[in-house]
Amino acid sequence: MEEDSGDPDPASAVAAENTALREAVRLLREQVESLTMKQRFGIHHFAASDKDIRFFTWFASYTLLMQFWALIEPAVPSMVSVRQAQRGHLTESKSATHSLQPIDECFMFLNIME
């Protein structure tokens, strides 16, 4: 008969440590996402205030702005930037990078249309 030395099974210990590390990584990713969202510009900062949406976009509410966005969003892939139009490149290049999401670009555009 084998004696139980009280030491946990090494495989169980590694599995438990692995699970704990995965949870720690998940929590860190959530914290990074939260900080990134707080620091980045975006319409989500104004979504809770219809007054702010009205001030910045002239839409009466966030809901109406989102309804407008739902109408134009399907055209986003075929849109051409001003720079591309000036250069005569009327098709969006696959390597084009944008620092803002399309909804946020639209929001910025609406801000300057006053």
Residue frames as a rotation matrix with the C-alpha (Angstrom) as fourth column:
MET 1
0.576 0.817 0.000 0.00
0.817 -0.576 0.000 0.00
0.000 0.000 -1.000 0.00
GLU 2
-0.227 -0.675 0.702 1.32
0.631 -0.651 -0.421 3.45
0.742 0.348 0.574 -0.90
GLU 3
-0.233 0.067 -0.970 1.79
0.867 -0.437 -0.238 6.14
-0.440 -0.897 0.044 1.68
ASP 4
0.570 0.445 0.691 0.12
0.675 -0.733 -0.085 9.51
0.468 0.515 -0.718 1.06
SER 5
-0.430 -0.849 -0.308 2.77
0.895 -0.356 -0.270 12.14
0.120 -0.392 0.912 1.63
GLY 6
0.211 0.594 -0.776 0.21
0.637 -0.686 -0.352 14.96
-0.741 -0.420 -0.524 1.49
ASP 7
-0.707 -0.484 -0.515 1.79
-0.094 -0.658 0.747 16.45
-0.701 0.577 0.420 -1.63
PRO 8
0.395 0.885 -0.246 -0.74
-0.397 -0.077 -0.915 17.34
-0.829 0.458 0.321 -4.30
ASP 9
0.401 -0.157 0.902 -0.59
0.732 0.647 -0.213 15.62
-0.551 0.746 0.375 -7.66
PRO 10
-0.565 -0.704 -0.431 1.87
0.301 -0.662 0.687 17.63
-0.769 0.258 0.586 -9.84
ALA 11
-0.760 0.325 0.563 -0.51
0.577 -0.063 0.814 17.56
0.300 0.944 -0.140 -12.80
SER 12
0.318 0.926 -0.202 -3.35
0.912 -0.240 0.332 18.93
0.259 -0.290 -0.921 -10.66
ALA 13
0.168 -0.346 -0.923 -1.10
0.574 -0.727 0.377 21.67
-0.802 -0.593 0.076 -9.30
VAL 14
-0.860 -0.508 0.043 -0.05
0.299 -0.434 0.850 22.70
-0.413 0.744 0.525 -12.81
ALA 15
-0.419 0.791 0.447 -3.66
0.749 0.022 0.662 22.65
0.514 0.612 -0.602 -14.02
ALA 16
0.480 0.593 -0.646 -4.75
0.863 -0.453 0.225 24.83
-0.159 -0.666 -0.729 -11.10
GLU 17
-0.218 -0.651 -0.727 -1.91
0.365 -0.745 0.558 27.27
-0.905 -0.144 0.400 -11.70
ASN 18
-0.880 -0.061 0.470 -2.77
0.474 -0.118 0.872 27.36
0.002 0.991 0.133 -15.41
THR 19
0.058 0.989 0.136 -6.40
0.901 -0.111 0.419 28.15
0.430 0.098 -0.898 -14.60
ALA 20
0.439 0.049 -0.897 -5.37
0.676 -0.677 0.293 30.92
-0.593 -0.735 -0.330 -12.19
LEU 21
-0.595 -0.742 -0.307 -3.00
0.296 -0.558 0.775 32.44
-0.747 0.371 0.552 -14.76
ARG 22
-0.656 0.439 0.614 -5.66
0.680 -0.010 0.733 32.36
0.328 0.898 -0.292 -17.48
GLU 23
0.446 0.850 -0.282 -8.07
0.885 -0.372 0.280 34.19
0.133 -0.374 -0.918 -15.18
ALA 24
0.124 -0.491 -0.863 -5.40
0.471 -0.736 0.486 36.79
-0.873 -0.467 0.140 -14.34
VAL 25
-0.868 -0.437 0.234 -4.74
0.382 -0.289 0.878 37.36
-0.316 0.852 0.418 -18.06
ARG 26
-0.216 0.882 0.418 -8.47
0.862 -0.028 0.506 37.72
0.458 0.470 -0.755 -18.73
LEU 27
0.570 0.420 -0.706 -8.80
0.759 -0.599 0.256 40.32
-0.315 -0.681 -0.660 -15.97
LEU 28
-0.312 -0.770 -0.556 -5.79
0.331 -0.637 0.696 42.25
-0.891 0.033 0.454 -17.26
ARG 29
-0.801 0.069 0.595 -7.22
0.590 -0.083 0.803 42.27
0.105 0.994 0.026 -20.80
GLU 30
0.267 0.963 0.036 -10.51
0.908 -0.264 0.326 43.66
0.323 -0.054 -0.945 -19.48
GLN 31
0.403 -0.187 -0.896 -8.64
0.550 -0.733 0.400 46.39
-0.731 -0.654 -0.192 -17.60
VAL 32
-0.709 -0.703 -0.053 -6.62
0.336 -0.403 0.852 47.33
-0.620 0.586 0.522 -20.69
GLU 33
-0.489 0.615 0.618 -9.78
0.774 -0.021 0.633 47.44
0.403 0.788 -0.466 -22.82
SER 34
0.519 0.721 -0.459 -11.49
0.854 -0.462 0.240 49.61
-0.039 -0.517 -0.855 -20.23
LEU 35
0.057 -0.592 -0.804 -8.57
0.358 -0.740 0.570 52.05
-0.932 -0.321 0.169 -20.09
THR 36
-0.843 -0.367 0.393 -8.29
0.467 -0.138 0.873 52.13
-0.266 0.920 0.288 -23.87
MET 37
-0.093 0.902 0.421 -11.99
0.898 -0.107 0.427 52.91
0.431 0.417 -0.800 -24.23
LYS 38
0.589 0.307 -0.747 -11.72
0.689 -0.674 0.266 55.72
-0.422 -0.672 -0.609 -21.70
GLN 39
-0.164 -0.789 -0.592 -8.76
0.214 -0.615 0.759 57.28
-0.963 -0.002 0.270 -23.47
ARG 40
-0.813 -0.140 0.565 -9.87
0.563 0.055 0.825 56.94
-0.146 0.989 0.034 -27.10
PHE 41
-0.688 0.604 -0.402 -12.17
-0.608 -0.782 -0.135 59.40
-0.396 0.151 0.906 -28.73
GLY 42
-0.910 0.415 0.003 -15.51
0.317 0.689 0.652 58.04
0.268 0.594 -0.759 -29.79
ILE 43
-0.357 0.877 0.321 -19.20
-0.391 -0.452 0.802 58.59
0.848 0.161 0.504 -29.98
HIS 44
0.074 0.383 -0.921 -19.65
0.598 0.722 0.348 56.20
0.798 -0.576 -0.175 -27.05
HIS 45
-0.802 -0.411 -0.433 -18.53
0.592 -0.456 -0.664 59.04
0.076 -0.789 0.609 -24.76
PHE 46
-0.879 0.475 -0.029 -21.64
-0.475 -0.880 -0.008 61.01
-0.029 0.006 1.000 -25.73
ALA 47
-0.677 0.612 -0.408 -24.17
0.120 0.639 0.760 58.20
0.726 0.466 -0.506 -26.06
ALA 48
-0.456 0.499 -0.737 -25.71
0.889 0.299 -0.347 58.75
0.048 -0.813 -0.580 -22.63
SER 49
-0.367 0.261 -0.893 -26.53
0.312 -0.869 -0.383 62.41
-0.876 -0.419 0.237 -23.28
ASP 50
0.208 0.538 0.817 -29.04
0.972 -0.019 -0.235 63.40
-0.111 0.843 -0.527 -25.94
LYS 51
0.878 0.071 -0.473 -28.19
0.121 -0.990 0.078 67.01
-0.463 -0.126 -0.878 -25.06
ASP 52
-0.066 -0.981 -0.182 -24.56
-0.256 -0.160 0.953 66.45
-0.964 0.109 -0.241 -26.08
ILE 53
-0.409 -0.021 0.912 -25.58
0.743 0.573 0.346 64.58
-0.530 0.819 -0.219 -29.24
ARG 54
0.643 0.721 0.257 -27.87
0.752 -0.533 -0.387 67.49
-0.143 0.442 -0.885 -30.16
PHE 55
0.677 -0.444 -0.587 -25.10
-0.179 -0.873 0.454 70.03
-0.714 -0.202 -0.670 -29.50
PHE 56
-0.291 -0.956 0.030 -22.45
-0.264 0.111 0.958 68.23
-0.920 0.271 -0.285 -31.53
THR 57
-0.840 -0.097 0.534 -24.47
0.383 0.591 0.710 66.73
-0.384 0.801 -0.460 -34.39
TRP 58
-0.697 0.682 -0.224 -27.84
-0.715 -0.686 0.134 68.49
-0.062 0.254 0.965 -34.58
PHE 59
-0.438 0.591 -0.678 -29.57
0.095 0.780 0.619 65.12
0.894 0.206 -0.398 -34.27
ALA 60
0.241 0.658 0.713 -32.29
-0.648 -0.438 0.623 65.27
0.722 -0.612 0.321 -31.62
SER 61
0.673 0.004 0.739 -31.10
-0.645 0.491 0.585 62.10
-0.361 -0.871 0.333 -29.87
TYR 62
-0.467 -0.853 0.234 -28.54
-0.693 0.518 0.502 59.34
-0.549 0.072 -0.833 -29.88
THR 63
-0.111 0.528 0.842 -31.26
0.266 0.832 -0.487 56.98
-0.958 0.170 -0.232 -31.10
LEU 64
0.869 0.460 -0.181 -31.94
-0.012 -0.347 -0.938 59.10
-0.494 0.817 -0.296 -34.18
LEU 65
0.224 -0.878 -0.423 -28.23
-0.941 -0.308 0.140 59.40
-0.253 0.367 -0.895 -34.89
MET 66
-0.579 -0.434 0.690 -27.90
-0.344 0.897 0.276 55.61
-0.739 -0.077 -0.669 -34.73
GLN 67
0.379 0.767 0.518 -30.87
0.344 0.403 -0.848 55.21
-0.859 0.499 -0.111 -37.08
PHE 68
0.802 -0.196 -0.564 -29.13
-0.550 -0.611 -0.569 57.54
-0.234 0.767 -0.598 -39.54
TRP 69
-0.236 -0.968 0.083 -25.90
-0.882 0.250 0.399 55.55
-0.407 0.021 -0.913 -39.13
ALA 70
-0.206 0.228 0.952 -27.75
0.071 0.973 -0.218 52.30
-0.976 0.023 -0.217 -39.84
LEU 71
0.824 0.566 0.014 -28.83
0.093 -0.112 -0.989 53.78
-0.558 0.817 -0.145 -43.19
ILE 72
0.739 -0.561 -0.372 -25.36
-0.658 -0.484 -0.577 54.85
0.143 0.671 -0.727 -44.32
GLU 73
0.176 -0.733 0.657 -23.19
-0.660 0.407 0.631 52.17
-0.730 -0.545 -0.412 -42.72
PRO 74
0.577 0.033 0.816 -23.64
0.377 0.875 -0.303 49.67
-0.724 0.483 0.493 -45.60
ALA 75
0.948 -0.203 0.244 -21.91
0.147 -0.399 -0.905 52.18
0.281 0.894 -0.348 -47.91
VAL 76
0.713 -0.699 0.063 -18.79
-0.447 -0.383 0.808 52.45
-0.541 -0.604 -0.585 -45.71
PRO 77
0.189 -0.729 0.658 -16.73
0.416 0.667 0.618 49.86
-0.889 0.157 0.429 -47.65
SER 78
0.231 -0.063 0.971 -17.19
0.972 -0.030 -0.233 51.76
0.044 0.998 0.054 -50.92
MET 79
0.966 0.116 -0.232 -16.38
0.153 -0.978 0.145 55.21
-0.210 -0.176 -0.962 -49.53
VAL 80
0.246 -0.897 0.368 -13.27
0.810 -0.019 -0.586 56.99
0.533 0.442 0.722 -50.76
SER 81
0.179 -0.252 -0.951 -11.24
0.782 -0.550 0.293 59.41
-0.597 -0.796 0.099 -48.67
VAL 82
0.906 0.115 -0.407 -10.64
-0.072 -0.907 -0.415 62.99
-0.417 0.406 -0.813 -49.77
ARG 83
0.013 -0.989 -0.148 -6.93
-0.597 -0.126 0.792 62.24
-0.802 0.077 -0.592 -50.19
GLN 84
-0.426 -0.136 0.894 -7.67
0.438 0.834 0.335 59.30
-0.791 0.535 -0.296 -52.49
ALA 85
0.609 0.715 0.343 -10.04
0.681 -0.249 -0.689 61.41
-0.407 0.653 -0.638 -54.56
GLN 86
0.739 -0.390 -0.550 -7.42
-0.414 -0.906 0.085 64.18
-0.531 0.165 -0.831 -54.87
ARG 87
-0.330 -0.933 0.146 -4.80
-0.509 0.306 0.805 61.67
-0.795 0.192 -0.576 -55.98
GLY 88
-0.099 0.385 -0.918 -7.19
-0.979 0.130 0.160 60.05
0.180 0.914 0.364 -58.44
HIS 89
-0.929 -0.153 -0.336 -7.30
-0.085 0.975 -0.207 56.73
0.359 -0.164 -0.919 -56.54
LEU 90
-0.297 0.916 0.269 -11.02
-0.874 -0.374 0.311 56.18
0.385 -0.143 0.912 -56.41
THR 91
0.509 0.430 -0.746 -10.90
-0.049 0.879 0.474 52.75
0.859 -0.205 0.469 -54.86
GLU 92
0.712 -0.206 0.671 -10.16
-0.700 -0.148 0.698 52.05
-0.045 -0.967 -0.249 -51.23
SER 93
-0.088 -0.810 -0.580 -6.80
-0.587 0.513 -0.627 50.33
0.805 0.286 -0.520 -50.87
LYS 94
0.609 0.294 -0.736 -6.61
0.262 0.802 0.537 47.25
0.749 -0.520 0.412 -48.70
SER 95
-0.234 -0.817 -0.527 -3.66
0.849 0.093 -0.521 48.75
0.474 -0.569 0.671 -46.82
ALA 96
-0.191 0.213 0.958 -5.50
-0.158 -0.970 0.184 51.94
0.969 -0.116 0.219 -45.86
THR 97
-0.488 0.006 -0.873 -5.47
0.811 0.373 -0.451 52.42
0.322 -0.928 -0.187 -42.13
HIS 98
0.140 0.606 0.783 -7.85
-0.024 -0.788 0.615 54.50
0.990 -0.105 -0.095 -40.12
SER 99
-0.874 -0.485 -0.021 -7.24
0.030 -0.010 -1.000 55.67
0.485 -0.874 0.023 -36.60
LEU 100
-0.591 0.752 0.292 -10.97
-0.683 -0.274 -0.677 56.07
-0.429 -0.600 0.675 -35.97
GLN 101
-0.571 0.559 0.602 -13.86
0.545 0.806 -0.232 53.70
-0.615 0.196 -0.764 -36.41
PRO 102
-0.714 0.313 0.626 -16.20
0.532 -0.339 0.776 54.70
0.455 0.887 0.076 -39.29
ILE 103
0.385 0.902 -0.195 -18.96
0.821 -0.238 0.519 55.72
0.422 -0.360 -0.832 -36.85
ASP 104
0.286 -0.358 -0.889 -16.50
0.671 -0.587 0.453 58.04
-0.684 -0.726 0.072 -35.10
GLU 105
-0.824 -0.519 0.228 -15.34
0.505 -0.490 0.710 59.51
-0.257 0.700 0.666 -38.42
CYS 106
-0.231 0.844 0.484 -18.98
0.681 -0.215 0.700 60.23
0.695 0.491 -0.525 -39.20
PHE 107
0.560 0.414 -0.717 -19.42
0.825 -0.360 0.436 61.81
-0.077 -0.836 -0.543 -35.78
MET 108
-0.306 -0.758 -0.576 -16.40
0.569 -0.631 0.527 64.06
-0.763 -0.167 0.624 -36.39
PHE 109
-0.800 0.078 0.594 -17.77
0.542 -0.331 0.773 65.03
0.257 0.940 0.223 -39.80
LEU 110
0.230 0.970 0.075 -21.11
0.763 -0.228 0.605 65.97
0.604 -0.082 -0.793 -38.22
ASN 111
0.287 -0.205 -0.936 -19.23
0.809 -0.471 0.351 68.11
-0.512 -0.858 0.031 -35.68
ILE 112
-0.684 -0.658 -0.314 -17.68
0.380 -0.689 0.617 70.28
-0.622 0.303 0.722 -38.37
MET 113
-0.588 0.511 0.627 -20.87
0.720 -0.023 0.694 70.64
0.369 0.859 -0.354 -40.39
GLU 114
-0.156 0.547 -0.822 -22.26
0.816 -0.397 -0.419 73.31
-0.556 -0.737 -0.384 -38.08
